[in-house]
Amino acid sequence: MVEDPQPHRQPRPQPEPPARGPQGPADVDAVTHAVLTASRLLVKVSARSLAAVAERVTLPQFRLLAVLAAHGDAKLVDIAERLGVNPSTAMRMLDRLIVAGLATRQSNPCNRRETLLRLTPEGRTLVDRVTAVRHREISAIVERLTPEQRTALVGALTAFTEAGGEPGVPGEDTEPYPLGWSDTTVRHSGG
């Protein structure tokens, strides 16, 4: 029999591993599936909000109007960049919106060689109408959640948009991004 050279020594406590949630590929797949499912709902809400104006504008044309609503007067190249299209495509969309009375093209008072694009009052009304319908539908869905679920959803969506590089939502004292299609701080246009 071998005697323990230090008979009174207690076994060294092992540190507890830090508490962690699931972090494997299954977790990523579960979150991805949940986001895709939620995005289908948001697409349905967006489609329903556009249904009332579908005879006037296409979805890409509406996106152009929404960018103008969020940014105010803009140059064609800036609009094309924000939409992810080439300037000639943006110009064709814009030409149709001008004919429909929803947008205008004007010389830049600071640089007469530049042309600025802006919404007409009718274009602003159309964007506001679609945005209001979407806001009402999303509010009705959010009202069905418990206060705890709402808080968790705000945290999760904020983290998701930050991870995707999307700017934060403006405060209550500013205009909401029209249908979420904005990439810089909202500027209020005079019209």
C-alpha positions, 0 to 999 in steps of 0.5 A, a space after each residue: 500500500 502506497 501512502 499519500 505524501 500529503 494526506 490532508 490535501 483536498 482535491 483542487 477544484 476545477 473551474 466551471 466552464 462559462 455558461 454558454 448557449 448553443 453555438 454550433 451550426 445547428 444554432 445558426 441553421 435554426 436562427 437562419 430558418 427563423 429569420 427566413 420565415 419572418 422575412 416571408 411574413 414581412 414580404 407579404 406585408 410589403 406586398 399588401 401595402 403596395 397592392 393599393 398603388 400597384 397600378 401606378 408603380 412597380 416595386 423597383 419604381 416604388 423603391 426609387 420613390 422611397 429613396 427620394 422620400 428618405 434622402 430628399 433631392 438627389 443626383 441620379 448617380 446617388 440614387 442608382 448607387 443606393 438602389 444598386 442599379 446602373 444609372 441608365 436603369 435608374 434614369 428609365 425608372 425616373 422617366 416613367 415616374 416623371 411622366 406619372 407625376 410622382 417625381 421631377 428633375 430640376 437644375 441644382 441651384 448651386 451647380 447648374 450643370 447638375 440635375 437633382 431629382 425630387 418627389 412631387 407632392 403626389 409622389 410623397 403622398 403615395 410613399 406616405 400611404 404605402 408606409 402607413 399601411 405597412 406600419 399599421 399591419 406590422 403594429 397589429 402583429 407586434 400588438 399580439 406579442 407579450 411585452 417580454 417578447 417585444 423587448 426580446 424582439 427589439 434586441 434580436 432585430 437590433 443585433 441582427 441589423 447591426 451584424 448586417 451593417 444596416 444603420 440604426 432606426 431613427 428616433 421617434 422624433 424623425 420620419 421612419 425609413 420608408 419601407 426600410 429602404 434607406 442607407 443614411 440619415 433621413 433628411 426632410 425635403 421641403 416638398 
